[in-house]
Amino acid sequence: MSGDDNPKKKNVKLLSIVILSAAFIVLVIIVATLIIGNISGLFSQRAPAITVNEFNFDIGRDRVFVHMDGSIAAAGTLGVQVLDAGGRELLRDPFRMSQPALVSNNGRSVAFDIGGTAVRVFDSAQVLASVEAEGSVISASINQNGWFCIVTQEGGGIRGIVTVYNNTGAKVWEVRMRSGFVLSAILSPNNKNLAILNMIDSGSRITFYHDIDTEDEPYDHFNLPGGLIIDIKYLSNDDILAISTDYIFLVDSSGESKSIYPYTDNRLGSYTQHDDFIVLHLYDYGIGFRGRLVTLLTDGTVLGEMAIEREIISMSAVGKSIIILKNDSIAFYSNELEDFPASLDNLSVAGANQVLMLNEDTALATSDNSAVVIRRQEER
C-alpha cells in the first residue's frame, strides 16, 4: 500500500539555506546524530548487574552504543556486536557502514548506515531482519513491539520515502512524501498510527496517518512556521512529544498542540530523555559555555535547575539518575540535579566522548578505544 502527501540544531536564519539539497544532507546527519544520541536509552531496567569494569568491542570505528535488557550493543564501521553483563559476546554481525547509527527499544535495536543502505534489526540473541534500502538511509526508528520504520531519500522528485516493517521484518506499508525533506518517522505503540517529521519551506511539519492498514491519505498535519522540530516521540497511541529549537510541546493526532516548556531566550545545546523524564542543556546567548541544566517531566513539571559553565560533551538518563560528561569531569546527578561523584579509577576523562546510563548507579563511558564502566559513589 502507498500514500501521497498533499500539499535536527541551527537558528531560523539558517533554515532557508539548509533547505537546499547539499546543506540538507549535512543537517540530516547532525539531527540524526542528535536524535540517536538522546533516544538510545529506551530499555527495560529489569537487567542483571554489570560485573565487569570494561567492555571490549572490535567492530571498527565511530562506535555507538545502547543498553538493551542487560546486554550492551554497539554498532561501528564493521558491523554490530552484543556483549552480556559479564562482557561475553552474544551476537556479532559483520557488515560495512560509513556513518553507523543505533537506536533501541524494549530489548531490540536497529543499526543503520546514515547515507548508506545497510539496516539490521536484532536482539541480544539473533539478527531479526536484514534490509538493504533502495535509497540513502536518513533515519530509522523502532517501537516497543519491534515494528520499525526506515526513512530513505531517492531521486526523481521524491523528497523522502517512509517504509514500515513488522516485527518479522516484512514490509507492511510505504509513504512517498512529495513536499519537504523527511527527517524521521515513528510508529505508535499499537502499530497503527504513523507520524512523519519533515522540513518544509516555511518551517517544520508533522504529518499524521491513522490506521495504516486501511488509510492511504494523511489524517492531519501540524505545522510549525519558521521553526525547526528536531525530534518526535509517541507518548501514547495518539499524543506526541515534540522537541524543537525553541520549546517542548505536545501534539495530538488532530494537529492541536500544547506548550510544555519554552526556552526561546536560550539556545538548545543538547537533551536526553527516558520514559517521561527529560534533561535539557540550554546555552545562554553569549560567549562561552554558560547556560543551565533543566530536568522536567513530560507534563511540564520542572524537577530541577542549575547553572553550568562547562562544555557538555554527552549525557544520558534512566529512572531517576543522570550522568553528564563535561569537558573536564564526569558526574552522576539525581533527577532533581543533586550531584554524586563517579569512580574514575580506570578512566581518562579527556579520552571519553560518550556516556550511557546502564542502571541508576552504573554507566558506560566510551572513547575511540575503550568502553569503561563507571559507578556512582554515594559518599562525597
Secondary structure as UniProt FT lines:
FT   STRAND          2..4
FT   HELIX           12..18
FT   HELIX           21..39
FT   TURN            40..41
FT   STRAND          54..55
FT   STRAND          64..68
FT   TURN            69..70
FT   STRAND          71..76
FT   TURN            77..78
FT   STRAND          79..83
FT   TURN            85..86
FT   STRAND          89..94
FT   STRAND          100..105
FT   TURN            106..107
FT   STRAND          108..113
FT   TURN            114..115
FT   STRAND          118..122
FT   STRAND          127..132
FT   STRAND          136..142
FT   TURN            144..145
FT   STRAND          148..153
FT   TURN            156..157
FT   STRAND          160..165
FT   TURN            167..168
FT   STRAND          171..177
FT   STRAND          181..187
FT   TURN            189..190
FT   STRAND          194..200
FT   TURN            201..202
FT   STRAND          203..209
FT   TURN            212..214
FT   STRAND          220..225
FT   STRAND          229..234
FT   STRAND          240..244
FT   STRAND          247..251
FT   TURN            253..254
FT   STRAND          257..262
FT   TURN            264..265
FT   STRAND          266..274
FT   TURN            275..276
FT   STRAND          277..284
FT   STRAND          291..297
FT   TURN            298..299
FT   STRAND          302..308
FT   STRAND          312..318
FT   TURN            319..320
FT   STRAND          321..326
FT   STRAND          330..334
FT   TURN            335..336
FT   STRAND          339..342
FT   TURN            345..346
FT   HELIX           349..351
FT   STRAND          354..359
FT   TURN            360..361
FT   STRAND          362..366
FT   STRAND          371..376
//
